[in-house]
Amino acid sequence: MKIKRTYSFAYWTASFITLFIIGTLLISAYLFLDVTLNITYLLTFTAVIFCFTFIIIQYRLEKFIYKRIKKIYDRVSILDRSDFNKTAITSDIDALSREVQKFAEFNQEQIASLNLRENYRREFLGNVSHELKTPLFTVQGYLLTLADGAINDKKITKKYLKRANKGVERLISIVKDLDLISKLESADLSINKKPINILELTQDVFELLEMKAKKRNISMHFNKHYIYPIMVIADGEKIQQVLINLIVNAIKYSKKNGTIMVSFEKKETKVLVKVIDDGEGIKKEYLPRLFERFYRVDQSRSRDQGGSGLGLSIVKHILESHHEQIFVKSEYGKGSEFSFTLEKMKVL
């Protein structure tokens, strides 16, 4: 069994002190006192000196280490003092080193995490202010122009009011999306799961977005002809929103005259829904942050395309509230594939 380092230090120090005292005593007795010491008394005296010295050194050594480490701990730790384990810290130098290293690594991770969150928070606030500022200034500009006298011209009034209304609609869209994300994160939004035909739901989304796709001459279709319904257990309204957001994104970033394909793969307990486009694709370095609020791969182009910048974040939160997953594959210049799982309805 390995002797603990503090005991080893105390043992050897006590041994040297004892040898020094006994040696001094023997020399003094032989040279100056001219007496012969009883061997039994000498051994007993040696043992007493060694034990006393060992206990004092060990106690003081642990006390010293404890005080010094506790002082460091109190300076850097936000934890309660009761978390500081005296026995674990002071009984062994090796254990002490491991504890301090573990403590330092933990705090480094905490600091890194806090720095990352702070950066995200700062970036998020900047994005929110930018997204709200743009339509607000647009509305303000048109209204001020009308107030300065342009209201007397009916054509300009009608045109400017329409543009101001678009700015207001964008503001409403951003606020609604933020409210939805807030409810999803706080589990305040009820999810009403029931059997739905995902094939039929997707077809409804195709019809809903048909005009939007036609403007860019983009075709939407399934990967094959499905004869039978594909039944899943989910909130139909929320999953429809997931499909709308994914397909709208695909329309925005697909090339003109492009194609958007939706496919369904049946697994043992899940159905994997894929939305595939042949657009510009996404660079690898952007993929990890793709589902963050207001995060845009191409800032200028994304804002030109419109939208609140919250679509993918909403998709992620809706699927998480269903306890499902979303995946993304993309090759820059060739297109993207967004896929997500849904619970397959059991056939009795």
C-alpha positions in Angstrom: 0.0 0.0 0.0 1.4 3.4 -1.0 2.3 5.6 1.9 0.7 9.0 1.7 3.1 11.8 0.9 2.4 13.9 4.0 2.9 10.9 6.3 6.1 10.0 4.5 7.4 13.6 4.9 6.4 13.6 8.6 8.0 10.2 9.2 11.4 11.1 7.8 11.5 14.5 9.4 10.5 13.0 12.8 13.2 10.4 12.3 15.9 12.9 11.6 14.9 15.1 14.6 14.7 12.0 16.9 18.2 10.8 15.7 19.6 14.3 16.3 18.1 14.5 19.8 19.2 11.0 20.8 22.6 11.5 19.2 23.1 14.8 21.1 22.0 13.1 24.3 24.4 10.2 23.9 27.3 12.4 23.1 26.5 14.7 26.1 26.2 11.7 28.4 29.5 10.2 27.2 31.6 13.4 27.1 30.3 15.6 29.8 28.2 13.6 32.3 30.3 10.4 32.2 27.2 8.2 32.8 25.8 5.1 31.2 22.2 5.3 29.9 19.8 2.4 30.4 19.0 0.9 27.0 15.3 0.4 27.9 14.8 4.0 29.0 16.7 5.1 25.9 14.5 3.2 23.5 11.4 4.4 25.3 12.6 8.0 25.2 13.4 7.6 21.5 9.9 6.2 20.8 8.2 9.0 22.7 10.2 11.7 21.0 9.6 10.2 17.5 5.8 9.8 18.1 5.5 13.3 19.5 7.5 14.9 16.7 5.7 12.9 14.0 2.2 13.9 15.3 3.2 17.6 15.6 4.7 17.7 12.1 1.9 15.8 10.4 -0.8 18.0 12.1 1.0 21.3 11.3 1.7 20.2 7.7 -2.0 19.3 7.0 -3.1 22.5 8.8 -0.7 24.6 6.6 -1.8 22.9 3.4 -5.5 23.2 4.3 -5.2 26.9 5.1 -3.3 27.7 2.0 -5.6 25.8 -0.3 -8.7 27.0 1.4 -7.5 30.6 0.9 -7.1 29.9 -2.8 -10.4 28.2 -3.0 -12.2 31.1 -1.2 -10.7 33.6 -3.7 -11.7 31.8 -6.8 -14.7 29.7 -5.9 -18.3 30.9 -5.9 -19.4 27.7 -4.1 -20.2 27.4 -0.5 -17.4 26.6 2.0 -19.1 23.4 3.0 -18.2 22.1 -0.5 -14.6 22.1 0.5 -13.6 18.6 1.7 -10.7 18.9 4.2 -10.0 15.2 4.3 -9.9 14.8 0.5 -7.7 17.8 0.1 -5.1 17.4 2.9 -4.6 13.6 3.4 -2.5 13.1 0.3 -0.4 15.4 -1.9 -1.4 13.4 -5.0 -5.1 13.7 -4.1 -4.5 17.4 -3.5 -3.0 17.8 -7.0 -5.9 15.9 -8.6 -8.5 18.0 -6.7 -6.9 21.3 -7.6 -6.5 20.2 -11.3 -10.1 19.0 -11.4 -11.3 22.2 -9.8 -9.3 24.4 -12.3 -10.6 22.4 -15.3 -14.2 22.7 -14.1 -13.9 26.5 -13.7 -12.2 26.9 -17.1 -15.1 25.1 -18.7 -17.5 27.3 -16.8 -15.7 30.4 -17.9 -15.5 29.3 -21.5 -19.3 28.5 -21.4 -20.1 31.9 -19.9 -18.0 33.7 -22.5 -19.7 31.7 -25.3 -23.1 32.6 -23.9 -22.2 36.2 -23.5 -21.0 36.4 -27.1 -24.3 34.7 -28.2 -26.3 37.1 -26.0 -24.5 40.1 -27.5 -24.9 38.9 -31.0 -28.6 38.0 -30.4 -29.4 41.5 -29.0 -27.6 43.1 -32.0 -29.6 40.9 -34.4 -32.9 41.7 -32.7 -32.3 45.4 -32.7 -31.3 45.2 -36.4 -34.3 43.1 -37.4 -36.7 45.5 -35.6 -34.9 48.7 -36.5 -35.1 48.1 -40.3 -38.9 47.9 -40.6 -39.5 50.5 -37.9 -37.3 53.1 -39.8 -39.0 52.1 -43.0 -42.5 52.7 -41.6 -41.3 55.9 -39.9 -39.8 57.2 -43.1 -42.9 56.7 -45.2 -45.2 58.2 -42.5 -43.0 61.2 -42.1 -42.9 61.8 -45.8 -46.7 61.7 -45.9 -46.9 64.0 -42.9 -44.6 66.5 -44.6 -47.2 67.0 -47.4 -47.0 64.0 -49.7 -50.4 62.9 -48.3 -52.0 65.4 -50.7 -50.9 63.2 -53.6 -53.3 60.2 -53.8 -51.0 58.0 -55.8 -48.0 58.6 -53.5 -50.2 58.2 -50.4 -51.5 54.8 -51.6 -48.0 53.5 -52.6 -46.4 54.7 -49.3 -49.1 53.3 -47.1 -48.8 49.9 -48.8 -45.0 50.0 -48.2 -45.5 51.1 -44.6 -48.0 48.3 -44.1 -45.4 45.8 -45.4 -43.0 47.1 -42.7 -45.7 46.7 -40.0 -46.4 43.1 -41.3 -42.8 42.2 -41.0 -42.7 43.6 -37.4 -45.8 41.6 -36.5 -44.1 38.5 -38.0 -41.0 38.9 -36.0 -42.9 39.5 -32.7 -45.2 36.5 -33.4 -42.2 34.3 -34.1 -40.4 35.5 -30.9 -43.5 34.9 -28.9 -43.8 31.3 -30.3 -40.1 30.5 -29.6 -40.5 31.9 -26.0 -43.6 29.7 -25.5 -41.8 26.6 -26.9 -38.7 27.2 -24.7 -40.8 27.6 -21.6 -43.0 24.6 -22.4 -45.9 26.9 -22.3 -47.2 25.9 -25.7 -49.5 22.9 -25.8 -48.7 20.1 -28.2 -51.8 18.3 -29.4 -50.6 15.0 -30.8 -52.9 12.9 -32.9 -52.8 10.6 -36.0 -52.1 12.7 -39.2 -51.4 11.8 -42.8 -48.0 13.5 -43.3 -48.3 12.8 -47.1 -51.6 14.8 -47.3 -50.2 17.5 -45.0 -47.2 18.0 -47.2 -49.4 18.2 -50.3 -51.4 21.0 -48.6 -48.1 22.9 -48.0 -47.2 22.5 -51.7 -50.5 24.0 -52.7 -50.1 26.8 -50.1 -46.7 27.8 -51.4 -47.4 27.2 -55.1 -47.5 30.9 -56.1 -44.4 31.6 -54.1 -42.5 28.8 -55.9 -43.9 29.9 -59.4 -42.4 33.3 -59.0 -38.9 31.7 -59.2 -40.1 28.9 -61.5 -39.3 26.2 -58.9 -41.1 22.9 -58.9 -42.1 21.0 -55.8 -42.8 17.3 -55.8 -42.4 14.0 -54.0 -39.5 11.6 -54.7 -42.0 9.0 -55.9 -45.7 8.3 -56.2 -47.1 7.2 -52.8 -50.1 5.0 -53.0 -51.0 4.6 -49.3 -51.2 7.2 -46.6 -48.2 7.7 -44.3 -49.6 8.1 -40.8 -47.7 9.7 -37.9 -48.5 10.9 -34.4 -47.9 14.6 -34.1 -49.5 18.1 -33.8 -50.6 18.7 -37.4 -50.7 22.5 -37.1 -47.1 22.6 -35.7 -45.7 20.1 -38.2 -47.3 22.0 -41.0 -45.4 25.1 -39.8 -42.2 23.0 -39.8 -42.8 22.0 -43.4 -43.7 25.6 -44.4 -40.6 27.0 -42.9 -38.3 24.4 -44.5 -39.9 24.6 -47.9 -40.0 28.4 -47.9 -36.3 28.4 -47.0 -35.7 26.0 -49.9 -37.6 28.3 -52.3 -35.5 31.3 -51.1 -32.2 29.7 -51.6 -32.9 27.4 -54.6 -31.7 28.4 -58.0 -34.3 29.7 -60.5 -35.9 26.8 -62.4 -34.8 24.6 -59.5 -36.4 21.6 -57.8 -37.6 20.9 -54.3 -38.2 17.3 -53.5 -39.8 15.8 -50.3 -39.4 12.1 -49.5 -40.5 9.8 -46.6 -38.6 6.9 -45.2 -40.3 4.5 -42.8 -38.1 3.2 -40.0 -39.0 0.8 -37.2 -40.8 3.4 -35.0 -40.2 6.6 -36.9 -40.8 8.3 -40.2 -37.9 10.3 -41.6 -39.1 13.3 -43.7 -36.6 14.9 -46.1 -36.8 18.2 -47.8 -34.1 18.4 -50.5 -33.2 21.3 -52.8 -30.7 21.9 -55.5 -29.8 25.4 -54.5 -26.6 27.1 -53.4 -25.9 25.0 -50.4 -24.3 25.9 -47.1 -20.7 26.0 -46.2 -19.6 23.6 -43.4 -18.5 26.3 -41.0 -22.0 27.7 -40.9 -23.9 24.4 -40.2 -23.4 24.3 -36.3 -25.1 27.7 -35.9 -27.8 27.3 -38.5 -30.7 26.9 -36.0 -29.8 29.9 -33.8 -32.2 32.8 -33.7 -31.6 35.4 -36.4 -28.5 33.7 -37.6 -28.0 34.2 -41.3 -25.4 32.5 -43.5 -25.5 35.4 -46.0 -26.5 38.5 -44.1 -27.2 40.8 -47.1 -28.9 38.2 -49.3 -31.0 36.8 -46.5 -32.4 40.1 -45.6 -33.1 40.8 -49.2 -35.2 37.6 -49.3 -37.2 38.8 -46.3 -38.5 36.8 -43.4 -38.0 37.1 -39.7 -34.7 35.1 -39.5 -36.4 32.8 -36.9 -37.7 30.1 -39.2 -35.1 27.4 -38.5 -35.0 28.2 -34.8 -38.8 27.7 -34.7 -38.5 24.4 -36.6 -35.9 23.1 -34.1 -38.0 24.1 -31.1 -41.2 22.6 -32.5 -39.5 19.2 -33.2 -37.8 19.3 -29.8 -41.2 19.8 -28.2 -42.3 16.6 -30.0 -39.1 14.9 -28.7 -37.9 14.5 -32.3 -34.7 15.4 -34.1 -33.7 17.4 -37.1 -30.7 16.9 -39.3 -29.0 18.9 -42.0 -26.7 17.9 -44.8 -25.4 20.4 -47.3 -22.7 20.7 -50.0 -21.8 24.2 -51.0 -22.8 24.9 -54.6 -25.0 21.7 -54.9 -27.9 22.0 -52.5 -29.1 21.1 -49.0 -31.1 18.4 -47.3 -33.1 19.0 -44.1 -34.6 15.9 -42.5 -36.6 15.3 -39.3 -38.2 12.4 -37.6 -41.8 11.8 -36.5 -43.4 9.1 -34.5 -44.9 6.4 -36.8 -48.4 5.4 -35.9 -48.6 1.8 -34.9 -50.7 -0.5 -37.0 -52.8 -2.9 -35.0 
